[in-house]
């Protein structure tokens, strides 16, 4: 019924306003269930707002409801944007992996609310999707993996690091503030910092690397050097 009502609307601001009103109905399990289902049903009408609101209401959801939201967002990571979604009659929303990116960023935000079981579930999903090439790694899904692995620590953090170094090193020096890698890098331990150091040095010495990327690597080396031991500092000086 709610989806049918939204389908009759074509004014972007009105759709956004009514979607935002729904968040205040999350006062019980039953009403929260209804709000979650509504956001899922009209997601493609206003991807940005629904993705953002799922993050907002996540603090009010129980474990089962969070599982539902996580599953929905993970499904969105492999969504094929083969049509142009519209927020209003005159404002097309483009189809360049938009749903994938918004779902990935939402996972990164909601990750802070997840328990260990849920974190492991999303971590395994992302790693398997990268390995099987179900997902082409981008800054947004890399950031989701970084956020989750930072919370889990241990082997998951190391596996995520190796994934970035060997498959998607550009995540470290991407310019988007929403996917900044600094917090992930500062979570790394001594041995892991050595791997990052070698990765950055390789990028700095590669004359084919874009000037901006080399400058960003130099900046990040300065930040992580605060965590180096004496040997690593000496090695950096020699390099």
TIMAR-116767 format. One line per 4 residues: their letters; for each residue y, x, z of N, C-alpha, C. Coordinates in Angstrom, 2 decimals. Layout:
TIMAR-116767
A> Y,X,Z,Y,X,Z,Y,X,Z; ...;
This chain:
TIMAR-116767
XXXX> -1.20,0.83,0.00,0.00,0.00,0.00,1.25,0.87,0.00; 1.27,1.88,0.87,2.44,2.76,0.96,2.65,3.50,-0.35; 1.54,4.01,-0.93,1.66,4.72,-2.19,2.22,3.81,-3.28; 1.76,2.57,-3.31,2.26,1.61,-4.30,3.76,1.40,-4.15;
XXXX> 4.21,1.32,-2.90,5.64,1.14,-2.65,6.44,2.35,-3.13; 5.91,3.56,-2.86,6.61,4.77,-3.30,6.62,4.88,-4.83; 5.58,4.39,-5.47,5.51,4.46,-6.93,6.58,3.61,-7.61; 7.14,2.66,-6.86,8.20,1.82,-7.44,9.58,2.47,-7.30;
XXXX> 9.63,3.58,-6.55,10.91,4.26,-6.33,11.10,5.39,-7.34; 12.33,5.57,-7.79,12.63,6.64,-8.74,13.82,7.49,-8.30; 14.40,7.13,-7.18,15.55,7.89,-6.68,15.06,8.98,-5.74; 15.33,10.22,-6.09,14.82,11.35,-5.32,15.25,11.31,-3.86;
XXXX> 16.52,11.07,-3.61,17.02,11.06,-2.25,16.40,9.94,-1.41; 16.18,8.80,-2.02,15.58,7.67,-1.30,14.14,7.97,-0.94; 13.40,8.57,-1.87,12.01,8.95,-1.59,11.96,9.94,-0.44; 12.81,10.96,-0.51,12.85,11.98,0.53,13.22,11.38,1.89;
XXXX> 14.17,10.49,1.90,14.62,9.86,3.14,13.49,9.07,3.80; 12.78,8.28,3.00,11.71,7.45,3.56,10.52,8.31,4.02; 10.24,9.38,3.30,9.17,10.28,3.72,9.51,10.92,5.06; 10.75,11.31,5.24,11.16,11.95,6.49,11.12,10.97,7.66;
XXXX> 11.39,9.72,7.40,11.31,8.72,8.47,9.90,8.60,9.03; 8.91,8.77,8.17,7.52,8.59,8.59,7.10,9.56,9.68; 7.70,10.75,9.73,7.29,11.75,10.72,7.45,11.23,12.15; 8.38,10.31,12.35,8.64,9.80,13.70,7.61,8.77,14.15;
XXXX> 6.69,8.44,13.25,5.61,7.51,13.61,4.42,8.23,14.23; 4.48,9.55,14.28,3.35,10.32,14.84,3.39,10.27,16.37; 3.11,9.10,16.90,3.16,8.91,18.35,1.78,8.63,18.93; 0.78,8.49,18.08,-0.59,8.28,18.54,-1.54,8.79,17.46;
XXXX> -2.82,8.87,17.79,-3.80,9.33,16.81,-3.81,8.42,15.58; -3.81,7.13,15.81,-3.90,6.18,14.69,-2.68,6.26,13.78; -1.49,6.29,14.38,-0.29,6.35,13.54,-0.17,7.70,12.84; -0.62,8.76,13.51,-0.60,10.09,12.88,-1.55,10.13,11.69;
XXXX> -2.70,9.49,11.83,-3.64,9.40,10.71,-2.98,8.74,9.50; -2.24,7.68,9.75,-1.58,6.95,8.67,-0.53,7.82,7.99; 0.25,8.54,8.79,1.31,9.39,8.23,0.71,10.51,7.39; -0.34,11.15,7.89,-1.00,12.22,7.13,-1.51,11.70,5.80;
XXXX> -2.18,10.56,5.84,-2.72,9.99,4.60,-1.61,9.62,3.62; -0.50,9.16,4.14,0.63,8.81,3.27,1.17,10.05,2.56; 1.39,11.12,3.33,1.90,12.35,2.72,0.93,12.89,1.67; -0.34,12.77,1.94,-1.34,13.23,0.97,-1.30,12.38,-0.30;
XXXX> -1.17,11.08,-0.13,-1.22,10.16,-1.27,-0.01,10.30,-2.19; 1.14,10.59,-1.62,2.35,10.68,-2.45,2.78,12.13,-2.68; 1.91,13.06,-2.36,2.23,14.49,-2.42,2.82,14.89,-3.77; 2.22,14.43,-4.84,2.65,14.86,-6.16,3.95,14.19,-6.61;
XXXX> 4.41,13.20,-5.87,5.71,12.60,-6.17,6.85,13.47,-5.65; 6.60,14.14,-4.54,7.63,15.02,-3.95,6.91,16.14,-3.20; 6.47,17.11,-3.95,5.66,18.20,-3.40,6.39,18.93,-2.27; 7.63,19.29,-2.51,8.40,20.08,-1.54,8.49,19.35,-0.20;
XXXX> 8.94,18.10,-0.23,9.15,17.35,1.01,7.85,17.10,1.75; 6.82,16.68,1.04,5.53,16.38,1.69,4.91,17.63,2.29; 4.98,18.75,1.57,4.43,20.00,2.09,5.17,20.42,3.36; 6.48,20.31,3.32,7.30,20.68,4.48,7.01,19.77,5.68;
XXXX> 6.87,18.48,5.42,6.64,17.53,6.51,5.24,17.65,7.11; 4.27,18.03,6.31,2.94,18.29,6.87,3.00,19.43,7.87; 3.85,20.41,7.60,4.04,21.52,8.54,4.76,21.04,9.80; 5.76,20.20,9.62,6.54,19.69,10.75,5.67,18.89,11.72;
XXXX> 4.84,18.01,11.19,4.04,17.13,12.06,2.78,17.83,12.58; 2.49,19.03,12.09,1.25,19.71,12.50,1.19,19.93,14.01; 2.34,20.07,14.66,2.36,20.28,16.11,1.91,19.03,16.86; 1.91,17.88,16.21,1.54,16.61,16.85,0.11,16.18,16.52;
XXXX> -0.57,16.96,15.69,-1.89,16.56,15.23,-2.99,17.14,16.11; -4.11,16.42,16.21,-5.26,16.95,16.93,-6.09,17.83,16.00; -7.14,18.41,16.53,-7.93,19.37,15.76,-8.51,18.77,14.48; -9.04,17.57,14.58,-9.64,16.92,13.42,-8.59,16.63,12.34;
XXXX> -7.42,16.19,12.76,-6.35,15.91,11.80,-5.86,17.19,11.13; -5.79,18.27,11.91,-5.41,19.56,11.33,-6.45,20.02,10.31; -7.73,19.79,10.62,-8.79,20.11,9.66,-8.55,19.38,8.34; -8.18,18.12,8.44,-7.93,17.30,7.26,-6.77,17.87,6.43;
XXXX> -5.70,18.25,7.12,-4.53,18.81,6.43,-4.88,20.14,5.78; -5.63,20.97,6.49,-6.01,22.28,5.95,-6.86,22.12,4.69; -7.82,21.23,4.75,-8.68,20.99,3.58,-7.83,20.54,2.38; -6.88,19.67,2.64,-6.02,19.17,1.57,-5.21,20.31,0.95;
XXXX> -4.64,21.16,1.80,-3.82,22.26,1.30,-4.67,23.30,0.57; -5.87,23.55,1.05,-6.75,24.50,0.36,-7.15,23.97,-1.01; -7.40,22.67,-1.09,-7.68,22.06,-2.40,-6.48,22.24,-3.34; -5.28,22.17,-2.77,-4.08,22.32,-3.57,-3.91,23.71,-4.14;
XXXX> -4.55,24.70,-3.53,-4.45,26.08,-4.02,-5.09,26.24,-5.40; -6.08,25.42,-5.69,-6.76,25.52,-6.99,-6.34,24.39,-7.92; -5.27,23.71,-7.56,-4.76,22.61,-8.39,-4.25,23.15,-9.71; -4.60,22.49,-10.79,-4.13,22.87,-12.11,-2.91,22.02,-12.44;
XXXX> -1.76,22.66,-12.49,-0.53,21.92,-12.77,-0.41,21.68,-14.27; -1.21,20.74,-14.76,-1.24,20.50,-16.20,-0.30,19.37,-16.63; 0.46,18.84,-15.68,1.47,17.84,-16.02,2.77,18.22,-15.32; 3.86,17.66,-15.80,5.15,17.91,-15.17,5.43,16.79,-14.18;
XXXX> 5.49,17.13,-12.89,5.75,16.13,-11.87,7.24,15.85,-11.80; 7.61,14.66,-11.43,9.01,14.29,-11.38,9.39,13.81,-9.98; 10.55,14.28,-9.54,11.10,13.79,-8.29,12.01,12.60,-8.57; 12.55,12.55,-9.73,13.34,11.39,-10.15,13.27,11.33,-11.66;
XXXX> 13.79,10.28,-12.23,13.70,10.09,-13.67,14.34,11.24,-14.43; 15.44,11.76,-13.90,16.20,12.77,-14.63,15.93,14.19,-14.17; 15.03,14.38,-13.19,14.84,15.71,-12.64,13.37,16.12,-12.65; 12.90,16.68,-13.76,11.53,17.16,-13.81,11.35,18.35,-12.88;
XXXX> 10.16,18.49,-12.36,9.90,19.51,-11.35,9.13,20.71,-11.91; 8.92,20.85,-13.18,8.24,22.04,-13.67,6.78,22.10,-13.27; 6.02,23.01,-13.88,4.59,23.03,-13.59,4.04,24.44,-13.50; 4.87,25.40,-13.13,4.46,26.79,-13.09,3.82,27.13,-11.75;
XXXX> 2.61,26.59,-11.52,1.90,26.88,-10.28,2.61,26.37,-9.04; 3.43,25.37,-9.19,4.29,24.93,-8.09,3.47,24.40,-6.91; 2.50,23.54,-7.19,1.69,22.98,-6.11,0.93,24.09,-5.39; 0.37,25.01,-6.13,-0.34,26.15,-5.54,0.56,26.89,-4.55;
XXXX> 1.77,27.20,-4.98,2.67,28.00,-4.15,3.12,27.25,-2.90; 3.43,25.96,-3.05,3.87,25.20,-1.89,2.73,25.03,-0.88; 1.52,24.83,-1.38,0.36,24.71,-0.47,0.10,26.01,0.26; 0.24,27.13,-0.45,0.02,28.44,0.17,1.05,28.70,1.27;
XXXX> 2.31,28.41,1.00,3.34,28.61,2.01,3.13,27.70,3.21; 2.67,26.49,2.96,2.40,25.55,4.05,1.25,26.04,4.92; 0.23,26.60,4.30,-0.89,27.16,5.06,-0.40,28.28,5.97; 0.48,29.13,5.44,1.02,30.23,6.24,1.78,29.71,7.46;
XXXX> 2.54,28.63,7.28,3.30,28.06,8.40,2.39,27.37,9.41; 1.44,26.60,8.93,0.55,25.86,9.82,-0.42,26.79,10.53; -0.65,27.97,9.97,-1.59,28.92,10.57,-1.27,29.21,12.03; 0.00,29.14,12.37,0.42,29.42,13.74,-0.07,28.36,14.73;
XXXX> -0.51,27.22,14.21,-0.99,26.11,15.06,-2.51,26.04,15.11; -3.20,26.89,14.35,-4.65,26.76,14.20,-5.41,27.53,15.28; -6.62,27.04,15.59,-7.48,27.77,16.51,-8.31,28.79,15.73; -9.11,29.57,16.44,-9.85,30.66,15.79,-10.82,30.16,14.73;
XXXX> -11.49,29.06,15.01,-12.43,28.51,14.03,-11.71,28.14,12.73; -10.59,27.48,12.88,-9.83,27.06,11.71,-9.27,28.26,10.94; -8.80,29.25,11.68,-8.28,30.45,11.03,-9.36,31.16,10.23; -10.55,31.28,10.82,-11.66,31.91,10.11,-12.06,31.13,8.87;
XXXX> -12.01,29.82,8.96,-12.36,28.98,7.82,-11.42,29.23,6.65; -10.12,29.25,6.92,-9.15,29.48,5.85,-9.25,30.91,5.33; -9.46,31.86,6.24,-9.59,33.27,5.83,-10.74,33.44,4.86; -11.90,32.90,5.20,-13.08,33.02,4.34,-12.85,32.31,3.01;
XXXX> -12.18,31.18,3.06,-11.90,30.45,1.82,-11.04,31.29,0.88; -9.98,31.87,1.42,-9.07,32.67,0.59,-9.76,33.90,0.03; -10.49,34.62,0.87,-11.16,35.84,0.41,-12.20,35.52,-0.66; -12.96,34.46,-0.46,-13.96,34.06,-1.46,-13.30,33.61,-2.76;
XXXX> -12.18,32.90,-2.63,-11.47,32.42,-3.83,-10.91,33.59,-4.63; -10.41,34.61,-3.93,-9.92,35.80,-4.63,-11.07,36.54,-5.31; -12.18,36.69,-4.56,-13.34,37.43,-5.07,-13.92,36.75,-6.30; -14.01,35.44,-6.27,-14.61,34.70,-7.39,-13.59,34.31,-8.46;
XXXX> -12.36,34.75,-8.24,-11.27,34.49,-9.20,-10.98,33.00,-9.38; -11.25,32.23,-8.34,-10.85,30.82,-8.36,-9.34,30.71,-8.21; -8.77,31.73,-7.57,-7.33,31.79,-7.35,-6.81,33.12,-7.87; -5.74,33.09,-8.63,-5.05,34.31,-9.02,-4.05,34.64,-7.92;
XXXX> -4.19,35.81,-7.32,-3.37,36.16,-6.17,-1.89,36.20,-6.55; -1.09,35.54,-5.72,0.36,35.58,-5.87,0.96,35.91,-4.50; 2.26,36.10,-4.44,2.90,36.44,-3.17,2.67,35.37,-2.10; 2.65,34.11,-2.53,2.52,33.02,-1.57,1.14,32.97,-0.92;
XXXX> 0.08,33.05,-1.73,-1.26,32.99,-1.12,-1.59,34.32,-0.43; -1.01,35.42,-0.90,-1.17,36.68,-0.19,-0.53,36.59,1.20; 0.61,35.93,1.27,1.29,35.78,2.56,0.48,34.89,3.50; -0.16,33.86,2.94,-1.02,33.01,3.76,-2.16,33.84,4.36;
XXXX> -2.77,34.68,3.53,-3.85,35.54,4.01,-3.33,36.53,5.05; -2.16,37.09,4.82,-1.58,38.05,5.75,-1.30,37.40,7.11; -0.75,36.21,7.10,-0.43,35.51,8.34,-1.69,35.19,9.14; -2.71,34.72,8.45,-3.96,34.35,9.10,-4.68,35.57,9.65;
XXXX> -4.77,36.62,8.84,-5.48,37.83,9.28,-4.74,38.52,10.42; -3.41,38.41,10.45,-2.64,38.99,11.55,-2.98,38.33,12.88; -3.26,37.04,12.84,-3.63,36.32,14.06,-5.06,36.62,14.48; -5.93,36.81,13.50,-7.33,37.09,13.81,-7.54,38.53,14.25;
XXXX> -6.84,39.46,13.60,-7.00,40.87,13.92,-8.36,41.40,13.50; -8.76,42.55,14.06,-10.09,43.11,13.81,-10.41,43.34,12.35; -11.67,43.05,11.98,-12.13,43.30,10.63,-11.42,42.42,9.60; -11.01,41.23,10.02,-10.30,40.35,9.08,-8.97,40.96,8.66;
XXXX> -8.27,41.56,9.61,-7.00,42.21,9.30,-7.23,43.38,8.36; -8.27,44.15,8.61,-8.57,45.30,7.76,-9.00,44.86,6.36; -9.80,43.80,6.29,-10.24,43.30,4.98,-9.06,42.79,4.16; -8.14,42.11,4.82,-6.94,41.62,4.12,-6.11,42.79,3.62;
XXXX> -5.95,43.81,4.45,-5.18,44.99,4.05,-5.78,45.65,2.82; -7.11,45.85,2.82,-7.76,46.48,1.68,-7.63,45.62,0.42; -7.65,44.31,0.61,-7.46,43.39,-0.52,-6.09,43.60,-1.15; -5.06,43.71,-0.31,-3.70,43.91,-0.83,-3.55,45.27,-1.51;
XXXX> -4.08,46.30,-0.87,-3.93,47.66,-1.41,-4.58,47.78,-2.78; -5.77,47.23,-2.93,-6.53,47.42,-4.17,-6.32,46.33,-5.21; -5.88,45.15,-4.78,-5.74,44.04,-5.73,-4.31,43.56,-5.94; -3.50,43.67,-4.90,-2.17,43.09,-5.01,-1.16,43.85,-4.15;
XXXX> -0.97,45.15,-4.43,-0.04,45.95,-3.61,1.40,45.47,-3.69; 1.74,44.75,-4.75,3.13,44.28,-4.89,3.52,43.31,-3.78; 2.53,42.75,-3.07,2.87,41.87,-1.94,3.71,42.60,-0.91; 3.43,43.88,-0.71,4.13,44.64,0.32,5.63,44.72,0.05;
XXXX> 6.00,44.81,-1.21,7.42,45.00,-1.52,8.02,43.85,-2.33; 7.45,42.65,-2.19,8.05,41.50,-2.86,9.37,41.15,-2.18; 10.29,40.57,-2.93,11.66,40.35,-2.46,11.89,38.98,-1.82; 10.89,38.10,-1.85,11.06,36.74,-1.35,11.02,36.72,0.18;
XXXX> 12.06,36.19,0.79,12.12,36.17,2.25,11.01,35.31,2.86; 10.53,34.31,2.12,9.47,33.43,2.63,8.12,34.15,2.68; 7.98,35.22,1.91,6.69,35.92,1.86,6.84,37.39,2.26; 7.81,37.68,3.09,8.06,39.06,3.51,6.86,39.63,4.26;
XXXX> 6.47,40.85,3.91,5.25,41.45,4.45,5.48,42.31,5.69; 6.72,42.46,6.12,7.03,43.38,7.21,6.25,43.07,8.48; 6.18,41.81,8.86,5.48,41.43,10.09,4.00,41.79,10.02; 3.40,41.59,8.84,2.00,41.97,8.65,1.83,43.47,8.82;
XXXX> 2.71,44.25,8.21,2.61,45.71,8.28,2.76,46.21,9.71; 3.61,45.57,10.49,3.83,46.01,11.86,2.67,45.66,12.78; 1.74,44.83,12.31,0.54,44.49,13.08,-0.56,45.54,12.92; -0.41,46.41,11.93,-1.47,47.36,11.60,-1.60,48.45,12.65;
XXXX> -2.82,48.97,12.75,-3.11,50.04,13.70,-3.00,51.39,13.00; -3.19,52.45,13.77,-2.94,53.81,13.32,-3.67,54.16,12.02; -4.98,53.92,11.98,-5.75,54.27,10.79,-5.34,53.44,9.58; -5.02,52.19,9.81,-4.61,51.31,8.72,-3.26,51.73,8.15;
XXXX> -2.38,52.22,9.02,-1.08,52.69,8.56,-1.21,53.87,7.61; -2.26,54.67,7.83,-2.51,55.80,6.93,-2.82,55.32,5.52; -3.60,54.24,5.42,-3.92,53.67,4.10,-2.67,53.14,3.42; -1.81,52.49,4.20,-0.56,51.96,3.64,0.34,53.11,3.19;
XXXX> 0.39,54.16,3.99,1.19,55.33,3.64,0.78,55.88,2.28; -0.51,56.05,2.06,-0.99,56.58,0.79,-0.67,55.63,-0.36; -0.76,54.35,-0.11,-0.43,53.35,-1.13,1.04,53.45,-1.53; 1.91,53.56,-0.54,3.35,53.63,-0.82,3.73,54.95,-1.50;
XXXX> 3.11,56.04,-1.05,3.40,57.33,-1.67,3.00,57.31,-3.15; 1.86,56.70,-3.44,1.41,56.58,-4.83,2.43,55.80,-5.65; 2.96,54.72,-5.09,3.96,53.92,-5.81,5.25,54.70,-6.01; 5.65,55.44,-5.00,6.89,56.20,-5.09,6.81,57.30,-6.14;
XXXX> 5.63,57.87,-6.31,5.47,58.97,-7.27,5.15,58.49,-8.68; 4.97,57.20,-8.84,4.67,56.63,-10.15,5.97,56.33,-10.89; 6.29,57.14,-11.88,7.54,56.98,-12.61,7.59,55.68,-13.41; 6.43,55.08,-13.66,6.39,53.82,-14.40,6.68,52.62,-13.51;
XXXX> 6.64,52.85,-12.20,6.91,51.77,-11.25,8.39,51.40,-11.32; 8.68,50.12,-11.21,10.06,49.64,-11.26,10.89,50.27,-10.14; 12.14,50.58,-10.46,13.03,51.22,-9.50,13.13,50.43,-8.20; 13.25,49.10,-8.31,13.36,48.28,-7.11,12.14,48.43,-6.22;
XXXX> 10.94,48.44,-6.83,9.71,48.55,-6.06,9.63,49.88,-5.33; 10.08,50.93,-5.98,10.07,52.25,-5.35,11.05,52.29,-4.18; 12.20,51.68,-4.36,13.19,51.63,-3.27,12.66,50.83,-2.09; 11.97,49.73,-2.39,11.41,48.89,-1.33,10.32,49.64,-0.57;
XXXX> 9.49,50.40,-1.30,8.45,51.20,-0.64,9.07,52.21,0.31; 10.15,52.86,-0.13,10.82,53.84,0.72,11.38,53.17,1.98; 11.94,51.98,1.81,12.48,51.23,2.94,11.37,50.86,3.93; 10.23,50.42,3.41,9.12,50.03,4.28,8.51,51.24,4.98;
XXXX> 8.48,52.37,4.30,7.98,53.59,4.94,8.83,53.92,6.17; 10.14,53.72,6.04,11.02,53.95,7.17,10.71,53.04,8.34; 10.38,51.79,8.05,10.09,50.82,9.11,8.77,51.12,9.82; 7.73,51.39,9.02,6.42,51.60,9.66,6.31,52.99,10.28;
XXXX> 7.22,53.91,9.93,7.16,55.25,10.51,7.35,55.21,12.02; 7.95,54.13,12.52,8.14,53.99,13.97,6.80,53.88,14.69; 5.74,53.54,13.96,4.42,53.37,14.57,3.49,54.56,14.30; 3.97,55.54,13.56,3.11,56.68,13.22,2.95,57.63,14.41;
XXXX> 1.81,58.33,14.40,1.62,59.40,15.37,2.22,60.70,14.80; 2.15,61.79,15.57,2.77,63.04,15.14,2.18,63.56,13.84; 0.85,63.45,13.68,0.21,63.95,12.47,0.70,63.18,11.24; 0.79,61.87,11.36,1.24,61.06,10.23,2.69,61.37,9.88;
XXXX> 3.52,61.62,10.88,4.90,61.98,10.62,4.99,63.33,9.91; 4.15,64.28,10.34,4.14,65.59,9.68,3.65,65.48,8.24; 2.61,64.66,8.03,2.09,64.46,6.67,3.16,63.85,5.77; 3.91,62.92,6.33,4.98,62.28,5.55,6.05,63.29,5.17;
XXX> 6.36,64.20,6.10,7.37,65.22,5.84,6.91,66.16,4.73; 5.63,66.51,4.76,5.07,67.40,3.72,5.11,66.72,2.36; 4.76,65.41,2.33,4.76,64.65,1.08,6.17,64.61,0.49;
